[in-house]
Amino acid sequence: YFPNIEIAKYKTFNKHATNLWCVIRYIHAELLKKFNKCDLYLADRFSLPICHPSRSKYSNLFEDKASWGYCAAKKERYYGFKVLLITTEQGMHQLMVLILMNENY
C-alpha cells in the first residue's frame, strides 16, 4: 500500500524503486556474511505465471522466453516460468534461478 500513489508519477516511482536494487543487494550481502555458516540448505521450485491463460495469446511479455507449464498443486496450466529458490535454514536466499518452461531441471 502506497498512500497518495495517484499524486506521484509512475515513471518517477519506478525510477526510485529500481535505484533501490543496489541498496537491497548490499543489505543482502551483509546479511549473508552474518548467516553464512550453514549446514543445511533448502531448495524449492515454484511456478511464476506471467498472465492469465485466457490473456496469454494477447500478451507479448517474454514471448520468446515464457511458455506453457502445468502446476500440479493448483491443477492448472499457466503461461510463464519456473523459479528455483535455494535458501539457508534461517531463510536467507542464496540463489534464485529463472527456469524456462521447455527446460527440465
N, C-alpha and C positions, 0 to 999 in steps of 0.2 A: 504494500500500500504506500503510495506516494501522495501526500497531501498537495493540493493545488497543482497537479500534474498538467492540467489544461493551460495553466499560465506559462509553464516552461515550454520551450520549443523542443520538439522531439530530437532534432539534429544535435542541439546543444547537450541535451541529456545523454544521448547515445555517445557523444564525444567524450564526456566526462566519465561515463561508465566504462568505456573502452580504455581510457587512460588509467583507470584503477587496476587494470590487469597486472601491471608491474608491481604495484603495492601488494596485491593478493599473492603474487608469485613469491615475493620477498618474505612475506609472513609465513607462507607455506614452507619455504626453505628453512627458516629459523625454527619452525615447529618440528620439522623433520630432524634437525640436529638434536633437538631435545628428546624426541621419541625414537631415535634411530636404532637403539638397541632393542631388537625384537626377534623372537624365536619363531613366531607364528604369523603367517600372512594369510589373509582370506581373499579369495577370488570369487567374483560373481559376474555373470553375463546377463544383460537385460536388453530389451528392445527399446529403440528410440524412434517412435513414429514421427514422420515429418508432417504429414497431413492426414486427414480422414480419408479412408479408401474411396468414398464417393467423390472426393475432390481431387484425387490423385491424377486423373487424366488431364486436368486443367492446370496442375501445378508444374512449374518449371524449376522449382528449387532442387538443386543437386540432381538434375535429370540424368547426368552421365555417371553418377556415383550411387545414388539410392536405388533400391529395387524392392521387390516384394519379399516378405518373410512371414513366418507363422509364429504366433505367440501361443504356446501350449497352455500356459497358465490362464490366459483370457479366452482361449479357444477362438482366436480370430486372426485373420490375415491383416497385415499392415504394410504400409509403404514407408521405408526408412532405412535405418541402420541397426546394428547391434553394437553394444558398448561392453567392453571388458574392463572391469574395475578391480584393482588389487589394492588392498588396504592392510594396515598393521592391525594387531589385535586391539590397539587403542582407538582405531577408527580413522587414522590419518591415511589419506590415499597416497599410494606410492606410484601407481601407474594407471593411466586411463587411455584405452585404445579404442578408436572408432573402427569397427569392422564392417566391410562391405558385405551385403547380404549374399552375394554369389560366391563368397569365400567361406570355406569350412575351417573352423578353429576349435 
